[in-house]
Amino acid sequence: MKKILLILSFVFACSAFAGAQNFKFGYVNSTEIVMLMAETDSARANLNVAQQDAEETFQAMVEEYNLKLEQYQQKYESWTPAVRESKERELGEIQQRISDFQQSIQMELAQMEQNLMSPIRAKAADAINKVSKAKGLSVVFDITSLLYFDPAQGTDITKELKAELGIPEDKVLNTGQNGQAQ
């Protein structure tokens, strides 16, 4: 909401000064640009490997729990109360380890994604600045955060950004099954 109010205030201020200056507006979908970058493909591959490793570890923990639970259920009647209590405590500890692992791995994967994507977003922002200056634009809007815009009133800088970042011109964001850029 703050972002929208800030944008609206800026647009209002720009329109108030429009008579005195000639503003040139540009626009781009920065999320799409970032997703099309080769670095994003590499980051996504690294993240997928980490997620698969985490999933394998999680499955191994669940299998351990299920084996011990099955053993507990099968031998419950033959165990003394002290053995039962020990096995129940062991099962509880395994459940707690599984829960702790789930929480920590989610945070670690989110941090990993942030660490991988941060320099990519910075590179895209630098390219946007460079292209905008080269085209003499006063303001560049990200179309994903606008409620309305008239493309005829601005300049789409997507093509120039793709060239600046080495993204093939025909590469587009495919939001198919795997969400990967094609």
C-alpha positions as CSV (number, residue, x, y, z in Angstrom):
1,M,0.0,0.0,0.0
2,K,2.9,2.3,0.9
3,K,4.5,1.5,-2.4
4,I,1.3,2.4,-4.4
5,L,0.9,5.6,-2.5
6,L,4.5,6.5,-3.2
7,I,4.1,5.8,-6.9
8,L,0.9,7.8,-7.1
9,S,2.5,10.7,-5.2
10,F,5.5,10.6,-7.6
11,V,3.3,10.4,-10.7
12,F,1.2,13.4,-9.4
13,A,4.4,15.4,-8.6
14,C,5.7,14.6,-12.1
15,S,2.5,15.6,-13.8
16,A,2.6,18.9,-11.9
17,F,6.0,19.7,-13.3
18,A,5.3,18.3,-16.7
19,G,4.7,21.7,-18.1
20,A,8.1,22.8,-17.1
21,Q,10.1,19.7,-18.1
22,N,9.8,16.9,-20.6
23,F,9.7,13.6,-18.7
24,K,10.4,10.4,-20.6
25,F,8.9,7.3,-19.0
26,G,10.0,3.7,-19.5
27,Y,8.7,0.4,-18.2
28,V,9.8,-3.1,-17.9
29,N,8.8,-6.3,-16.1
30,S,11.9,-6.7,-13.9
31,T,10.8,-10.0,-12.5
32,E,10.6,-11.5,-16.0
33,I,14.0,-10.1,-16.8
34,V,15.6,-11.6,-13.7
35,M,13.9,-15.0,-14.4
36,L,15.3,-15.0,-18.0
37,M,18.9,-14.4,-16.9
38,A,21.3,-17.3,-17.3
39,E,22.5,-16.7,-13.8
40,T,18.9,-17.4,-12.5
41,D,18.9,-20.8,-14.3
42,S,22.2,-21.6,-12.5
43,A,20.9,-20.4,-9.2
44,R,17.7,-22.4,-9.6
45,A,19.7,-25.5,-10.4
46,N,21.8,-25.1,-7.3
47,L,18.7,-24.6,-5.2
48,N,17.1,-27.7,-6.7
49,V,20.1,-29.8,-5.7
50,A,19.9,-28.5,-2.2
51,Q,16.2,-29.1,-2.0
52,Q,16.7,-32.7,-3.3
53,D,19.4,-33.3,-0.7
54,A,17.1,-32.0,2.0
55,E,14.2,-34.1,0.8
56,E,16.4,-37.3,0.8
57,T,17.5,-36.5,4.4
58,F,13.9,-35.9,5.4
59,Q,12.8,-39.1,3.9
60,A,15.5,-41.1,5.7
61,M,14.5,-39.6,9.0
62,V,10.8,-40.5,8.3
63,E,11.8,-44.0,7.4
64,E,13.8,-44.3,10.6
65,Y,10.8,-43.2,12.6
66,N,8.4,-45.5,10.8
67,L,10.8,-48.5,11.3
68,K,11.1,-47.8,15.0
69,L,7.3,-47.2,15.3
70,E,6.6,-50.5,13.6
71,Q,9.1,-52.3,16.0
72,Y,7.4,-50.5,18.9
73,Q,4.0,-51.6,17.9
74,Q,5.1,-55.2,17.2
75,K,7.0,-55.7,20.5
76,Y,4.9,-53.5,22.8
77,E,3.3,-56.4,24.6
78,S,6.6,-58.2,25.3
79,W,8.5,-55.2,26.6
80,T,8.7,-54.2,30.2
81,P,7.4,-50.8,31.2
82,A,10.9,-49.4,31.3
83,V,11.7,-50.5,27.8
84,R,8.4,-49.2,26.5
85,E,9.1,-45.8,28.1
86,S,12.6,-45.7,26.6
87,K,11.2,-46.6,23.1
88,E,8.5,-44.0,23.5
89,R,11.0,-41.4,24.4
90,E,13.2,-42.4,21.5
91,L,10.2,-42.0,19.1
92,G,9.4,-38.6,20.6
93,E,13.0,-37.5,20.1
94,I,13.0,-38.7,16.4
95,Q,9.7,-36.8,15.9
96,Q,11.3,-33.7,17.4
97,R,14.4,-34.1,15.2
98,I,12.2,-34.3,12.1
99,S,10.2,-31.2,13.1
100,D,13.5,-29.3,13.9
101,F,14.9,-30.4,10.6
102,Q,11.9,-29.2,8.6
103,Q,12.0,-25.8,10.3
104,S,15.7,-25.3,9.9
105,I,15.9,-26.5,6.3
106,Q,13.1,-24.2,5.2
107,M,15.0,-21.2,6.7
108,E,18.3,-22.4,5.2
109,L,16.8,-22.9,1.7
110,A,15.1,-19.5,1.9
111,Q,18.5,-17.9,2.9
112,M,20.2,-19.8,0.1
113,E,17.7,-18.5,-2.4
114,Q,18.2,-15.0,-1.1
115,N,22.0,-15.3,-1.3
116,L,21.9,-16.7,-4.8
117,M,19.3,-14.2,-6.2
118,S,20.5,-11.0,-4.6
119,P,23.5,-10.5,-6.9
120,I,21.3,-11.4,-9.9
121,R,18.7,-8.8,-9.0
122,A,21.5,-6.3,-8.4
123,K,22.9,-7.0,-11.9
124,A,19.4,-6.5,-13.4
125,A,19.0,-3.2,-11.5
126,D,22.4,-2.0,-12.8
127,A,21.4,-2.9,-16.4
128,I,18.0,-1.1,-16.0
129,N,19.9,2.0,-14.8
130,K,22.4,1.8,-17.7
131,V,19.7,1.3,-20.4
132,S,17.5,4.0,-18.9
133,K,20.3,6.5,-18.9
134,A,21.3,5.6,-22.4
135,K,17.7,6.0,-23.6
136,G,17.4,9.3,-21.7
137,L,14.5,8.2,-19.6
138,S,13.5,10.1,-16.5
139,V,11.6,7.3,-14.8
140,V,11.3,3.6,-15.3
141,F,8.3,1.7,-13.8
142,D,8.1,-2.0,-13.1
143,I,4.8,-2.9,-14.7
144,T,4.1,-5.7,-12.1
145,S,3.4,-3.1,-9.4
146,L,1.2,-0.7,-11.3
147,L,-2.5,-0.7,-11.2
148,Y,-2.8,0.9,-14.6
149,F,-0.4,2.2,-17.3
150,D,-0.7,3.2,-20.9
151,P,2.1,1.6,-22.9
152,A,1.8,4.3,-25.5
153,Q,2.9,6.9,-22.9
154,G,6.2,5.2,-22.2
155,T,9.0,3.2,-23.7
156,D,9.3,-0.6,-23.2
157,I,13.0,-1.2,-22.4
158,T,12.8,-5.0,-22.3
159,K,14.5,-5.6,-25.7
160,E,17.5,-3.4,-24.7
161,L,17.7,-5.0,-21.3
162,K,17.8,-8.5,-22.9
163,A,20.7,-7.3,-25.1
164,E,22.5,-5.7,-22.2
165,L,22.2,-8.9,-20.1
166,G,23.0,-11.3,-22.9
167,I,19.5,-12.8,-22.9
168,P,18.6,-14.2,-26.3
169,E,15.9,-11.9,-27.8
170,D,13.6,-14.9,-28.4
171,K,13.9,-16.3,-24.9
172,V,10.6,-15.8,-23.1
173,L,9.3,-16.8,-19.7
174,N,7.5,-20.1,-19.9
175,T,5.3,-20.6,-16.9
176,G,4.6,-24.2,-17.7
177,Q,4.8,-27.1,-15.4
178,N,8.3,-26.4,-14.0
179,G,8.2,-22.6,-14.1
180,Q,11.6,-22.5,-15.8
181,A,12.4,-19.9,-18.4
182,Q,12.6,-21.3,-21.9
